[in-house]
């Protein structure tokens, strides 16, 4: 099985790029974040022509997550089960596999209301795992976490130190999610770090490789043992109108 995770930063802006990438790479499951469209504007038909089913939780202008799969999901859950109006979480059960797609808030500025919302959202995600799943199940949680786990995931640690992406509180919240019983599959394959999934559009972030690893595929131990490869497709950060994120692609033995 091949699974990919990609913050497309607008499904409209990246429509043709996404379809071409899917046709070329043929992943079995794809988790998308930051759709920026309502469900009715999502390209179900175009994806169907490539033999993908889609479970979608959209939102106008902001946020939005989706899970694409070759097999139609048996069950879909939108949101973390509370009254949060932001479309940031979607779970799809595909066969026996629980696929959880998350778009963690950025936080904007440490100390702001949006920063408090980010930390609270991450705590609610951990509570969701506690309530609805067990580490003994085949669970994959992936998405844009807007956190670089440690300085191995930051090209210029001194430049980003203390920011919403690298703050100790955000990193502790990230580790609390992992401590539920999840393995960082990319870290498992690339323990030395130095490989990034996001580069700022500004200040020539990508040409200078001033990147951070913000996008993750996390899996329970039974799946982590079957993981054979984990890569970041940097080519999707190149060319005309790229997202500021590149896809993370992992493969498993069946």
N, C-alpha and C positions, 0 to 999 in steps of 0.2 A: 504494500500500500504506500502511496505517495500522498503526503498531506502538505499543504502550503498555507501560510499566514501572511496577509498583506494589507497594510493600511494604504488604500488607493487614493485617499485624499480627494474625493469626489468621483463617484461612479460615472457621472456624465463626462467629466474632463478626461477620464482614463478609459472610457468605454472601448474604443478600438484597440488600445494597447492591451487591455485585459483580455479581450477576445483572442487577439493574436497570440498572446502568451499562453493562454489555456490550450489553444490548438497545437502549439508547438511542444509544450511540456507535459500535457495530459495528466495533471494530478487527479487523484481520486476524490479528495476532499479539499476544499479551499475555504478558509475563514477570512472574511473581508471586514475592514473597519473604515470608519469615516466615510460612509456612503454619501451623505449630504442630500438625500432625496427621500420622499415619502414612498411607501410600499408601491403605490400605483405607478410611480415613475421608474421603478426598477426594471432592468432589461430582461425580464423573464423569457420572452420569446427568443431573443438572440442567444441566450445561454441554453435554452432548450434545443436549439438547432445544433449545439455542440454536445448534446446529451447530458446536460447538467440540470438537476433539480435545484431549487433555491428556497431556503427558509430565510425570511427577511424580517428585520425589525428596523424600519426606517424612520427618519425624522427630517422635516424640512430644514434645509440650510446647514444643519449641524448634525454631528454624530451619525448614528446608523451602523448596524452590523448585519452580516449575512453569512450563512453557511451554504456552500455549494457542494453537491455530492452526486455521484453517478447513480446511487440508489436513493430513492425518496426517503426522507426521514420518517421514522415511525411516530415520533412525538416531538413537539417543539415547545419550548418555554421561552417567553419573552420577558426580560427584566429579572430582577433579583427577588421578586415577590413582595415588593413594597410599593409605595406611592411615588417613587422617583419618576418624573416625567421624561428624563433623558434616556434616549435609546442607545444604551451602551453595553447590553449583555443579551446573548441569545444562546440557548442550548438546543441542540438537535441530536436525537438518538438515531444513529445510523447502524442498523444491525444491532449488535450488542455493544457498540462503541458509543460512549457519551462524549460529544464534541461541544465544548464550551468556548464561545467566542466573546472576547472582552475588549472594550475600548476604554481604558482607564483615563480619568480626567487628567489634564495637563497640570493644573494647579496654579498657573499664571505667575503668582508671586508668593514667596514664603511669607506666611502671616496673614494672607488675604482670606476672604470668605471662600474663594475657589480652592485655596490650598487646604482649608479645613474640609471642604467637600471631597477633595481627592483622598485624603487620609481616611475619612469616614467611608467613602465608597470602597476602598480597598479592604477595610475591616468588614464591611457588609459582604464583600465577595468571599472572604474567609468564612464568615458565618454561614453563607449559602452552602459552601462545600461541607461544612460540619453537619448541616441540617439535611441535605439532600443526597449526599454521596458518601462512599467509603473508599479509602485507599486500596481496598482489595478489588475494586471494580476497574474495568478498562476506561479510564477517564483521560481526556486530553483537554487542557485549558490553554488557549493560545490567544494572542492579540498584541496590540500596542499597549504596553504597560506604562509608558511615559516615565520609566525608571531605568537607569543604568545600574545593574546590580552592584558592581564595584568598579574600581578604577581600571581593571583590565578591559572594561567595556567602554572606555572613554579615551579618545585619542589625545586630548589635552586636559588632563584632570584638574590642573590648576585653574584653567579657564572656566570650568563648569562647577567647581567646588561650591557647595552650599546652595546651588540652584535647585529649582523644583524637580529637576531630572536626576540630581545626584545627592540630594539632602539626606542626611542620616535617617531622618524619620520616614522618608519614603522608602529608603532601602530596608529599614526594619519592617515596614508594612509588606514589602515584597517578600522578604524572608519568611514572614508569618504565613503567607499563602503557600510558599514552597514547603514549609514545615508541616503542613497538613498531610503531606505524603506525595509530593510531586518532584520530578526530576527535570532539570533544565537540559533538554536534549542537545542544544547547541553547545553548551558548556561541557557536556559529557564528551563530545567529540572534539572540542577545541578548547582545552583547559587553559591554554596560555593567553587567550583573549586576543585583542588587537584586530578584531573583525567587527564591523559595524553595520547597522541596518538603517540608520537615519543620518541625514546630513542636512543642515540648514540651507534653505534656498539662498540666504543672504551671505555676503562676504566670501563667496566662492567656497562654500563648505565642502562640496563634493570634490572639486578639483584638488583642493588642499587636503582631502581625506580627514577633515576635522569632524569626525563622526562619533556617534554613540550607538550602542546596541540597546534599543528600546523595545524590540519586537521579539516575542518568545513563543516557543512551543514547549509546554510543560506536560508531562505525562506521568501516570502512576507507574510503579516499579515494574509491573508485569509487561507493560508496553515498552518501557525504557530498555528492558533487556532485549527486545526485538528490534530496536532502532539500529539501522545499518549505516545511515548517513544523515548529515545535517549540514546544510549550506545556506548561504545568503546570495541571492542572485543580483549581484551588483549591476549587471547589464540593464536591469529595469530602472536604475537611477540615471541612466544615460539617455541621450537622444532628445526628441522633441516632446515637451510638456510631460516630464516624468513626475510621479509622486515624489515627495521628499523621503519616502520610505522605500526600501527594497524588500521583496518577498523573502521569507524564511521557508525553506523547503526541507522536509525530513522524510526519510523512507524507512519502512518497516518490513521485516520478513512476515509473510502471511502466516 
